Amino acid sequence: MNMNIPMGIDPFLDPADRILAEIAVSIQLPPSLHAKAVGRYEAVRKHLEATASFYGDIEHFYPQGSMAIDATISTRGTDDEYDIDIIAQVGGRFRTMSPLDVLLTLERGLVDCHGLKVTRQTRCITLHYADNMHLDISPVIRDYGYPDRQSHIMHAKGPNASSEDCRVPTNAYAFVEWYKRNTPNETVVRDAFQKRWQETMGFAADADVDNVPDQTHFGVKSMATLALQLVKRYRNIRYDDPRRTGRMPPSVMLAYYAAKTSRPGQKLTDALIGLCNSMVVDIAFASARGLKLHMTNPEYSDDVFTDRWPESVQQQNLFASDLRELVGELELLRAHKADLNQMPEWLRNTFGDRVVTSVIDRIAKTNGAAIKTSTQRYTSAGGLLAGGSALATPAMAKTSSIIKPSSHTFFGDKP
């Protein structure tokens, strides 16, 4: 469990951070869907335990990846799809089965699970729900006599057995615990996002989000995790380009760097820039030696996060170039030197058109309401505060000689 520390910075009070924080709000797994995801993987566990093939052989069922560290975001290509990663630790007769046979047995055990579509992947079985949520269930075999949940995950492309089929070392649980230790809950960040999420529900028609049950707490707890979500979103948008080929950089690698660079009390822009720069430095170091980036689980060195990406030095250099481009734009934003007329287009290209358009609409409505009711206030530097959040300072405005408000502007509704 993450440690709570009574500190942090409200990202909605800084003009640059606020823009990024609003985007983060829009790509979150809604609390109601989080509760639904928990219910679904419990239902899947019970379904498997009731089948003859798995009866008595399901040893453990637990979330891994983004779901386990509260970093789930909408997937690439759409803004209403969420991938939930689950580990199914199996034992008994599965311990002597080949990787492909384990995956095939799991696939057969799920074909009649609540009428859902089932897809077999190289390391997991995917369940597809009508509301576009996907559950990826990865079967693992526990290494008894070793640290908690150290296991081997099944790897087999199929449909026939291959010499490349194998069991891959993993300890997703240990990594999640390491991540939590290195990203303590920042109570100011947590409370600010809880409050902003509740406020956002007033724009539900624009944001296309679900109602939040009273008993469900919003998941954002630290700047490090916010930075992770934003860089994941940026990666997703870049690799949604049909001209990109090959695998995407793995989310678990991005999570490692987010935790490695975590500094409680940072601003969001600083956390995101630090995360990106750390990856750029390591990729450059490897590429200069003609090597592919090699990153392992800090709790289990045999668990290699980069075993399937990068496939080449060129591939990692392309991602490093993406990161440098993002950092360059973020530094302009942080220094209030970004061109406000061009900012919406850059944001859409970086984080997705639908999400950014929704964010701009929300900010415009908030500002417009504040201006119309004469409730706007100003920061000590002259930045406009609306609804408690800074939106633009004179330093930002200097890059544009004429600012013409429109229906999509950071300054308010079109007059």
C-alpha positions in Angstrom: 0.0 0.0 0.0 1.2 3.5 -0.8 2.4 5.6 2.1 0.4 8.8 2.6 2.5 12.0 2.9 0.7 15.3 3.8 2.2 17.3 0.9 2.1 17.8 -2.8 1.1 20.6 -5.2 -2.4 21.2 -6.5 -1.8 20.9 -10.3 -4.9 23.0 -11.1 -3.4 26.1 -9.7 -0.5 26.4 -12.2 -1.4 27.5 -15.8 0.9 24.9 -17.5 0.1 22.1 -15.0 -3.6 22.7 -15.2 -3.8 22.0 -18.9 -2.0 18.7 -18.5 -4.0 17.9 -15.3 -7.3 18.4 -17.2 -6.1 16.0 -19.9 -5.2 13.5 -17.2 -8.8 13.8 -15.8 -10.2 13.0 -19.2 -8.2 9.9 -19.8 -8.7 8.3 -16.4 -10.5 5.0 -15.9 -13.7 6.4 -14.3 -14.2 5.2 -10.7 -17.5 3.5 -11.6 -15.7 1.5 -14.3 -12.9 0.7 -11.8 -15.5 -0.9 -9.6 -17.0 -2.7 -12.6 -13.6 -4.0 -13.6 -13.0 -5.4 -10.1 -16.4 -7.1 -10.2 -15.6 -8.5 -13.6 -12.4 -10.1 -12.8 -14.0 -11.6 -9.6 -16.7 -13.0 -11.9 -14.1 -14.5 -14.2 -12.2 -16.1 -11.4 -15.4 -17.7 -10.1 -16.3 -18.9 -13.6 -12.9 -20.5 -14.0 -13.0 -22.1 -10.6 -16.3 -23.7 -11.5 -15.0 -25.3 -14.7 -13.7 -28.9 -14.7 -10.4 -27.8 -16.3 -9.5 -25.4 -13.5 -11.4 -26.8 -10.5 -9.0 -26.6 -7.5 -6.1 -25.4 -9.6 -6.6 -21.6 -9.4 -4.1 -20.6 -6.7 -4.3 -16.8 -7.0 -6.1 -14.2 -9.1 -4.8 -10.6 -8.9 -4.4 -7.4 -10.9 -1.1 -6.4 -12.5 0.2 -3.5 -14.4 -1.8 -0.3 -14.6 -4.8 -1.6 -12.7 -2.6 -2.5 -9.8 -0.9 1.0 -9.6 -4.0 3.1 -10.4 -2.6 4.2 -13.7 -5.2 2.8 -16.2 -6.0 5.1 -19.0 -8.1 4.9 -22.2 -6.4 2.9 -25.0 -5.1 4.3 -28.3 -7.5 4.9 -31.1 -10.4 5.6 -28.9 -11.3 7.3 -25.6 -13.7 4.8 -24.2 -11.7 1.6 -24.2 -9.7 0.3 -21.2 -7.4 -2.7 -20.9 -7.3 -4.4 -17.5 -4.5 -6.8 -16.8 -5.0 -9.8 -14.6 -2.7 -12.6 -13.4 -4.1 -16.1 -13.0 -1.7 -18.2 -11.0 -2.4 -21.8 -11.8 -1.1 -25.0 -10.2 -1.7 -28.7 -10.1 -1.6 -30.4 -13.5 -0.8 -27.1 -15.2 2.7 -27.2 -13.8 3.6 -30.0 -16.2 1.8 -28.6 -19.2 3.5 -26.8 -22.1 3.0 -23.0 -22.4 0.7 -23.4 -25.4 -1.4 -26.0 -23.7 -1.8 -23.8 -20.7 -3.0 -20.9 -22.9 -5.3 -23.1 -25.0 -6.8 -24.6 -21.8 -7.4 -21.1 -20.5 -9.0 -20.1 -23.8 -11.3 -23.0 -23.8 -12.3 -22.3 -20.1 -13.4 -18.8 -21.1 -15.2 -19.4 -24.4 -18.6 -19.6 -22.6 -17.9 -16.9 -20.0 -21.0 -14.7 -20.0 -21.1 -14.9 -23.8 -18.0 -12.7 -24.2 -15.7 -12.7 -27.2 -12.5 -14.4 -26.4 -9.1 -13.9 -28.1 -5.9 -15.8 -27.5 -2.7 -13.7 -27.5 0.9 -14.7 -27.1 0.9 -14.3 -23.3 -2.7 -13.8 -22.3 -6.3 -14.5 -23.1 -8.4 -11.4 -23.8 -12.1 -11.0 -22.9 -14.0 -8.3 -24.8 -16.9 -6.6 -23.1 -19.7 -4.7 -24.9 -18.7 -1.4 -23.3 -15.2 -1.7 -24.8 -13.4 -2.9 -21.7 -10.9 -5.7 -22.2 -9.7 -8.1 -19.5 -6.3 -9.6 -20.4 -5.8 -12.7 -18.3 -2.2 -14.0 -18.2 -1.6 -17.5 -16.7 1.5 -18.0 -14.6 3.2 -20.9 -12.8 4.4 -20.0 -9.3 8.1 -20.6 -8.4 7.7 -22.2 -4.9 10.4 -21.5 -2.4 11.2 -18.1 -3.9 9.9 -14.6 -3.0 6.2 -14.0 -3.0 4.5 -14.5 -6.4 7.8 -15.0 -8.3 6.5 -16.9 -11.3 6.9 -17.8 -15.0 4.4 -16.5 -17.5 3.4 -18.6 -20.5 4.7 -17.5 -23.9 3.4 -19.2 -27.0 2.2 -17.6 -30.3 0.4 -20.7 -31.6 -1.6 -22.1 -33.2 0.9 -25.0 -33.1 3.7 -25.7 -30.7 7.0 -24.0 -31.6 10.6 -24.0 -30.4 10.1 -20.4 -29.4 7.4 -21.4 -26.8 8.8 -20.8 -23.3 8.1 -19.8 -19.7 9.2 -16.3 -19.1 10.4 -15.2 -15.6 8.1 -12.6 -14.0 7.1 -11.0 -10.6 4.5 -8.4 -11.4 3.4 -8.3 -7.7 6.9 -7.4 -6.5 7.2 -4.6 -9.1 3.8 -3.2 -8.1 4.9 -3.1 -4.4 8.2 -1.4 -5.4 6.3 1.1 -7.5 4.1 2.0 -4.6 7.0 2.4 -2.2 8.6 4.8 -4.6 5.5 6.9 -5.4 3.9 7.8 -2.0 0.4 9.2 -2.0 0.6 13.0 -2.1 -2.5 14.0 -0.2 -2.8 17.5 -1.8 -2.7 15.9 -5.3 -5.2 13.2 -4.3 -7.7 15.6 -2.8 -7.3 18.1 -5.7 -8.1 15.4 -8.3 -11.0 14.1 -6.2 -12.5 17.6 -6.1 -11.9 18.2 -9.8 -13.4 14.9 -10.8 -16.6 15.8 -8.9 -16.7 19.2 -10.6 -16.1 17.6 -14.0 -19.4 15.7 -13.6 -21.1 18.9 -14.4 -19.7 18.5 -17.9 -20.7 14.9 -18.2 -22.5 15.4 -21.5 -19.2 16.7 -23.1 -16.8 14.4 -21.3 -18.8 11.2 -21.8 -18.1 9.9 -18.3 -20.0 7.8 -15.8 -21.5 8.9 -12.5 -19.2 8.4 -9.5 -20.7 6.2 -6.7 -20.2 7.9 -3.3 -18.2 5.0 -2.0 -15.7 5.0 -4.8 -12.5 7.0 -4.3 -10.8 8.5 -7.3 -7.5 6.7 -8.1 -5.0 9.5 -8.7 -2.6 9.8 -5.8 0.8 11.2 -7.0 2.4 13.4 -9.6 4.5 10.5 -10.7 1.5 8.5 -11.6 0.0 11.5 -13.4 3.2 11.9 -15.4 3.1 8.2 -16.2 -0.5 8.4 -17.5 0.3 11.4 -19.7 3.4 9.8 -21.3 1.5 6.6 -21.9 -1.2 8.6 -23.6 1.4 10.4 -25.7 3.0 7.0 -26.6 -0.5 5.6 -27.6 -1.2 8.5 -29.9 2.2 8.3 -31.6 1.9 4.6 -32.1 -1.7 4.8 -33.4 -0.1 6.3 -36.5 -0.5 3.6 -39.2 3.0 4.4 -40.5 4.4 3.1 -37.2 5.3 -0.6 -37.2 6.3 -3.0 -34.5 5.5 -3.0 -30.8 5.0 0.0 -28.6 7.4 0.7 -25.7 6.0 -1.4 -22.8 3.9 0.3 -20.1 5.8 -1.5 -17.4 9.0 0.2 -18.6 7.4 3.6 -18.5 6.1 2.8 -15.0 9.6 1.9 -13.9 10.9 5.3 -15.0 8.0 7.1 -13.4 8.8 5.6 -10.0 12.6 6.0 -10.5 12.2 9.8 -11.1 9.4 10.3 -8.5 10.1 13.3 -6.3 7.1 14.1 -4.0 6.3 17.8 -4.1 7.1 18.3 -7.8 5.0 20.2 -10.2 3.3 18.1 -12.9 5.3 19.6 -15.8 8.6 18.9 -13.9 7.6 15.3 -13.2 6.7 14.7 -16.8 9.9 16.3 -18.1 12.0 14.4 -15.6 10.4 11.1 -16.6 11.0 11.7 -20.3 14.5 12.9 -19.9 15.5 9.8 -17.8 14.4 7.5 -20.6 16.1 9.6 -23.2 19.4 9.5 -21.3 19.3 5.7 -20.9 18.4 5.1 -24.5 21.1 7.4 -25.7 23.7 5.6 -23.5 22.6 2.2 -25.0 22.5 3.4 -28.6 25.9 5.0 -28.4 27.2 1.5 -27.8 25.1 -0.1 -30.5 23.0 -1.8 -27.8 19.3 -2.2 -27.2 17.9 -0.8 -24.0 17.9 -3.5 -21.3 15.6 -2.8 -18.3 14.7 -5.3 -15.6 12.4 -5.6 -12.7 14.2 -3.9 -9.8 12.9 -6.6 -7.5 13.7 -9.6 -9.8 16.5 -9.2 -12.4 15.4 -12.2 -14.4 12.2 -10.4 -15.2 13.2 -8.3 -18.2 10.8 -5.5 -19.1 12.4 -4.9 -22.5 12.4 -8.5 -23.7 10.1 -7.7 -26.7 10.9 -4.0 -27.1 13.0 -2.5 -28.5 13.4 -4.8 -31.5 16.3 -2.7 -32.8 18.5 0.3 -31.9 16.6 2.3 -34.6 13.3 1.6 -32.9 14.4 2.9 -29.5 16.0 5.9 -31.1 12.6 6.7 -32.7 10.9 6.7 -29.3 13.7 8.8 -27.8 13.1 11.3 -30.6 9.4 11.4 -29.6 10.3 12.0 -26.0 12.7 14.9 -26.9 10.0 16.5 -29.0 7.5 16.3 -26.1 10.1 17.7 -23.6 10.8 20.6 -25.9 7.1 21.6 -26.1 6.7 21.1 -22.3 9.6 23.4 -21.6 8.0 26.1 -23.7 4.8 25.6 -21.8 6.5 25.6 -18.5 8.3 28.8 -19.3 5.1 30.4 -20.5 6.6 30.8 -24.0 4.1 28.6 -25.8 2.1 30.3 -28.6 -1.5 30.2 -27.3 -2.9 30.3 -30.8 -1.0 27.1 -31.7 -1.4 25.4 -28.4 -4.7 23.6 -29.0 -3.4 22.0 -32.2 -0.3 20.9 -30.5 -2.3 19.4 -27.6 -4.6 17.6 -30.0 -1.7 16.1 -31.9 0.0 15.1 -28.6 -2.8 13.7 -26.5 -5.7 13.1 -28.9 -8.3 15.3 -30.6 -11.4 14.2 -28.7 -9.9 14.4 -25.3 -8.3 17.8 -25.8 -11.4 19.2 -27.4 -13.4 18.1 -24.3 -10.8 19.7 -22.1 -10.8 23.0 -23.9 -14.6 23.1 -23.8 -14.6 22.5 -20.1 -12.0 25.2 -19.4 -13.9 27.6 -21.7 -17.1 27.0 -19.8 -15.5 27.4 -16.5 -13.8 30.6 -17.5 -16.9 31.9 -19.2 -19.1 31.3 -16.2 -16.6 33.0 -13.9 -16.3 36.0 -16.2 -20.1 36.4 -16.6 -20.6 36.3 -12.8 -17.6 38.6 -12.2 -16.0 35.9 -10.0 -12.6 35.8 -11.8 -9.5 36.5 -9.8 -5.9 37.1 -10.6 -2.6 35.6 -9.5 0.2 37.7 -8.1 1.8 37.4 -11.5 -1.3 38.6 -13.3 -2.6 35.2 -14.4 -6.3 34.8 -14.7 -7.9 32.5 -12.1 -11.2 31.0 -12.8 -12.8 28.3 -10.6 -9.7 28.4 -8.6 -7.3 27.6 -11.4 -4.7 29.7 -13.2 -5.1 29.7 -17.0 -2.8 32.2 -18.6 -0.2 34.8 -17.5 1.0 37.9 -19.3 4.2 36.1 -20.0 2.4 33.4 -22.0 0.4 36.0 -23.9 3.6 37.9 -25.1 4.1 35.2 -27.8 0.9 36.3 -29.5 0.3 39.9 -30.5 -3.4 39.4 -30.8 -5.5 36.9 -28.9 -8.9 36.4 -30.4 -11.2 34.3 -28.1 -13.3 31.7 -29.8 -15.6 28.8 -28.8 -12.4 26.8 -28.3 -10.1 29.0 -26.2 -8.5 29.0 -22.8 -10.0 32.4 -22.0 -13.8 31.8 -22.1 -16.9 31.4 -24.2 -17.1 33.2 -27.5 -18.7 36.6 -27.0 
